[in-house]
Amino acid sequence: MFDSWNKAGLRTDDLILERMTLAFKGRNGSLINYLNKQLKTSKGKQQGKQIQALFKSPKNVATFAAGSFPEPNRSLLTELALQKLARSDKEQARSVLSKLNKNSKLTPELKQSMNDYVAMRFITTDSDSEAKWRDGVLATSKNDGYLERRARLAVQQADWKGLTQWIDKLSDKTKQTSRWQYWLARAEISNGDKAQGEKRLESIVGQRNFYSAAAATHLKHSIVYPISTTTFDSKVVAPYQSSLIRIEELIKRDKIAAAKSEWRYLLSNVSKPEKEMLAAYAGQKRWHHLTVVATISAKMWDNMSLRFPTAHQWWFNFYGEKLDLDTDLLMSLARQESAMDVEARSPVGARGVMQIMPATAKYTAKKHKIAYKRTSELYQVNKNIEIGSHYLNELLGNYNNNRIFALAAYNAGPNRVKRWRAASDGNLDAIAFIEAIPFRETRGYVQNILMFQVYYRDLMGVQGSFLTDAEANKRY
């Protein structure tokens, strides 16, 4: 790439310095060193040397910020260097901030951004003085992501008065989401204003999300949500018969990856109403994963029967009955993990419909005497569900059938769940513990599967509660 760049006459020092700044942002020191050697002019070499030195020793960022490096890269490099320092030595970064805050060359917005970043490195501090400094910085922040993290800390600490104050600092748009309306209501109730809190909870009941369900449960209401259906019209998909026939043939030949690619291409070239009809068509064909993909593409959020296909039901029923597990729980986990894609493979190597890591499969198969020889077997629906069901059952056994702990462990590992439980130390209820999970992915994972169980139960006519009595009554 760099040779082509050079031959085209585009490799000027200014562009190389720009690329070095991007390499700094990408935390790529070797690329910075390489690019530095490509600089030609004395001015360019001087600036390249400054970038190289700053990357190596970000503790000198205050000196760099006060120097003559040209804008806009001086400000950007200053912020990047401080962030790099904060990741390795947050106390030193806080010390350097005092100098940067006095630098008149830096804008108030940049200073706030840098202060915010360093403050967030102290989000889990046990020091009262550090926490006081952190909160003083965040009190003037406009960064909703940081403020939400601080509000979540208030939930974890059962600090209901503080929670109200942190929610109030959020932007109006974020504040009005069901998540923060739910927690504001909980804070109001805990702070003695039960009537206002319950009124606020009532206002979010009936939506299709976790917090609406939690509000309904708190109020002892039934969980309701909007539902739509689609009536299939063959005339709408008639123009695409050649593509549909090709996809069906690929599926019959077990060329699933090619079928998925063809399906995505088809969806990218049709209108929203046509996407909806293609989703209905795929549902009729029992192309489970393709149905889910189409509903997402068409934003068919209320069409529960298409969004949540009862896929591979025989195998889920079989292992559910064998292990005394709810079929709807197994289906919900598979729906979250892979969207029912039997050939799914994650970037870290999890495979199949229940997204099982090879090491987990080997361990589980050995422990439970499951016939299993090679990783490729995880793409077999029956084998994947057999191993995944046994592993989930083992986790549930470890946590006294508590789905919240078991699902969090399935996603993030038992060791992390152990740390999170130690942090909450039995001070939280179920919903607060889920909110306090520091990993966004795992937090959403647990919330989604609990909601997916609600949907699958309704679709399958199965009785069940949002939380079991044991889950609801436990302190986390």
ChimeraX attribute file (.defattr): number of C-alpha atoms within 10 A of each C-alpha:
attribute: neighborCount
match mode: 1-to-1
recipient: residues
	/A:1	5
	/A:2	11
	/A:3	9
	/A:4	10
	/A:5	11
	/A:6	12
	/A:7	9
	/A:8	9
	/A:9	9
	/A:10	12
	/A:11	17
	/A:12	16
	/A:13	21
	/A:14	12
	/A:15	12
	/A:16	21
	/A:17	22
	/A:18	14
	/A:19	16
	/A:20	23
	/A:21	23
	/A:22	17
	/A:23	18
	/A:24	23
	/A:25	18
	/A:26	11
	/A:27	14
	/A:28	14
	/A:29	16
	/A:30	12
	/A:31	15
	/A:32	23
	/A:33	16
	/A:34	11
	/A:35	19
	/A:36	24
	/A:37	12
	/A:38	18
	/A:39	22
	/A:40	13
	/A:41	11
	/A:42	10
	/A:43	11
	/A:44	18
	/A:45	17
	/A:46	14
	/A:47	20
	/A:48	25
	/A:49	17
	/A:50	15
	/A:51	25
	/A:52	21
	/A:53	14
	/A:54	22
	/A:55	25
	/A:56	13
	/A:57	13
	/A:58	23
	/A:59	20
	/A:60	17
	/A:61	25
	/A:62	20
	/A:63	13
	/A:64	20
	/A:65	21
	/A:66	16
	/A:67	11
	/A:68	9
	/A:69	16
	/A:70	9
	/A:71	9
	/A:72	8
	/A:73	14
	/A:74	20
	/A:75	19
	/A:76	16
	/A:77	24
	/A:78	24
	/A:79	21
	/A:80	22
	/A:81	27
	/A:82	28
	/A:83	21
	/A:84	22
	/A:85	23
	/A:86	24
	/A:87	13
	/A:88	11
	/A:89	15
	/A:90	20
	/A:91	15
	/A:92	14
	/A:93	26
	/A:94	21
	/A:95	11
	/A:96	19
	/A:97	19
	/A:98	12
	/A:99	14
	/A:100	22
	/A:101	18
	/A:102	11
	/A:103	14
	/A:104	9
	/A:105	13
	/A:106	16
	/A:107	12
	/A:108	11
	/A:109	11
	/A:110	15
	/A:111	18
	/A:112	17
	/A:113	18
	/A:114	22
	/A:115	24
	/A:116	23
	/A:117	23
	/A:118	24
	/A:119	23
	/A:120	20
	/A:121	18
	/A:122	19
	/A:123	16
	/A:124	12
	/A:125	12
	/A:126	9
	/A:127	9
	/A:128	9
	/A:129	10
	/A:130	16
	/A:131	16
	/A:132	10
	/A:133	14
	/A:134	22
	/A:135	20
	/A:136	13
	/A:137	18
	/A:138	22
	/A:139	15
	/A:140	12
	/A:141	18
	/A:142	16
	/A:143	16
	/A:144	16
	/A:145	11
	/A:146	18
	/A:147	24
	/A:148	19
	/A:149	16
	/A:150	23
	/A:151	27
	/A:152	24
	/A:153	21
	/A:154	20
	/A:155	23
	/A:156	24
	/A:157	18
	/A:158	18
	/A:159	16
	/A:160	21
	/A:161	14
	/A:162	17
	/A:163	25
	/A:164	20
	/A:165	14
	/A:166	23
	/A:167	24
	/A:168	15
	/A:169	20
	/A:170	21
	/A:171	13
	/A:172	10
	/A:173	8
	/A:174	16
	/A:175	18
	/A:176	14
	/A:177	12
	/A:178	21
	/A:179	17
	/A:180	21
	/A:181	22
	/A:182	24
	/A:183	26
	/A:184	26
	/A:185	23
	/A:186	25
	/A:187	22
	/A:188	21
	/A:189	16
	/A:190	15
	/A:191	14
	/A:192	10
	/A:193	13
	/A:194	15
	/A:195	12
	/A:196	15
	/A:197	22
	/A:198	18
	/A:199	12
	/A:200	20
	/A:201	24
	/A:202	18
	/A:203	15
	/A:204	21
	/A:205	24
	/A:206	17
	/A:207	16
	/A:208	18
	/A:209	18
	/A:210	21
	/A:211	23
	/A:212	24
	/A:213	24
	/A:214	22
	/A:215	26
	/A:216	21
	/A:217	17
	/A:218	13
	/A:219	14
	/A:220	9
	/A:221	14
	/A:222	13
	/A:223	18
	/A:224	15
	/A:225	14
	/A:226	11
	/A:227	12
	/A:228	11
	/A:229	12
	/A:230	13
	/A:231	9
	/A:232	16
	/A:233	13
	/A:234	13
	/A:235	9
	/A:236	14
	/A:237	17
	/A:238	10
	/A:239	10
	/A:240	14
	/A:241	11
	/A:242	10
	/A:243	15
	/A:244	20
	/A:245	11
	/A:246	15
	/A:247	20
	/A:248	18
	/A:249	13
	/A:250	17
	/A:251	16
	/A:252	11
	/A:253	10
	/A:254	11
	/A:255	13
	/A:256	17
	/A:257	13
	/A:258	14
	/A:259	22
	/A:260	18
	/A:261	11
	/A:262	17
	/A:263	20
	/A:264	15
	/A:265	12
	/A:266	16
	/A:267	19
	/A:268	12
	/A:269	10
	/A:270	14
	/A:271	10
	/A:272	16
	/A:273	11
	/A:274	18
	/A:275	25
	/A:276	28
	/A:277	22
	/A:278	28
	/A:279	29
	/A:280	24
	/A:281	21
	/A:282	21
	/A:283	21
	/A:284	13
	/A:285	12
	/A:286	16
	/A:287	18
	/A:288	24
	/A:289	24
	/A:290	23
	/A:291	27
	/A:292	23
	/A:293	23
	/A:294	28
	/A:295	23
	/A:296	15
	/A:297	16
	/A:298	20
	/A:299	14
	/A:300	21
	/A:301	14
	/A:302	15
	/A:303	16
	/A:304	19
	/A:305	19
	/A:306	26
	/A:307	24
	/A:308	23
	/A:309	22
	/A:310	21
	/A:311	18
	/A:312	17
	/A:313	13
	/A:314	12
	/A:315	17
	/A:316	25
	/A:317	18
	/A:318	16
	/A:319	21
	/A:320	22
	/A:321	12
	/A:322	11
	/A:323	14
	/A:324	11
	/A:325	20
	/A:326	18
	/A:327	24
	/A:328	26
	/A:329	22
	/A:330	23
	/A:331	29
	/A:332	26
	/A:333	27
	/A:334	23
	/A:335	25
	/A:336	19
	/A:337	22
	/A:338	20
	/A:339	24
	/A:340	30
	/A:341	26
	/A:342	22
	/A:343	19
	/A:344	20
	/A:345	18
	/A:346	14
	/A:347	6
	/A:348	7
	/A:349	13
	/A:350	20
	/A:351	27
	/A:352	28
	/A:353	30
	/A:354	30
	/A:355	28
	/A:356	25
	/A:357	19
	/A:358	17
	/A:359	12
	/A:360	14
	/A:361	27
	/A:362	18
	/A:363	14
	/A:364	21
	/A:365	19
	/A:366	12
	/A:367	11
	/A:368	12
	/A:369	9
	/A:370	15
	/A:371	12
	/A:372	16
	/A:373	10
	/A:374	10
	/A:375	14
	/A:376	12
	/A:377	16
	/A:378	29
	/A:379	21
	/A:380	15
	/A:381	19
	/A:382	18
	/A:383	18
	/A:384	22
	/A:385	27
	/A:386	23
	/A:387	25
	/A:388	28
	/A:389	24
	/A:390	23
	/A:391	22
	/A:392	22
	/A:393	19
	/A:394	16
	/A:395	21
	/A:396	20
	/A:397	13
	/A:398	13
	/A:399	14
	/A:400	12
	/A:401	17
	/A:402	18
	/A:403	21
	/A:404	22
	/A:405	26
	/A:406	25
	/A:407	24
	/A:408	24
	/A:409	21
	/A:410	21
	/A:411	17
	/A:412	16
	/A:413	13
	/A:414	17
	/A:415	9
	/A:416	15
	/A:417	20
	/A:418	12
	/A:419	11
	/A:420	18
	/A:421	16
	/A:422	11
	/A:423	17
	/A:424	20
	/A:425	13
	/A:426	12
	/A:427	15
	/A:428	19
	/A:429	17
	/A:430	17
	/A:431	19
	/A:432	20
	/A:433	23
	/A:434	22
	/A:435	21
	/A:436	23
	/A:437	23
	/A:438	14
	/A:439	13
	/A:440	10
	/A:441	13
	/A:442	18
	/A:443	20
	/A:444	17
	/A:445	21
	/A:446	26
	/A:447	20
	/A:448	18
	/A:449	25
	/A:450	22
	/A:451	20
	/A:452	23
	/A:453	23
	/A:454	22
	/A:455	20
	/A:456	21
	/A:457	19
	/A:458	15
	/A:459	15
	/A:460	12
	/A:461	9
	/A:462	13
	/A:463	8
	/A:464	13
	/A:465	13
	/A:466	18
	/A:467	17
	/A:468	13
	/A:469	9
	/A:470	11
	/A:471	19
	/A:472	15
	/A:473	11
	/A:474	14
	/A:475	15
	/A:476	21
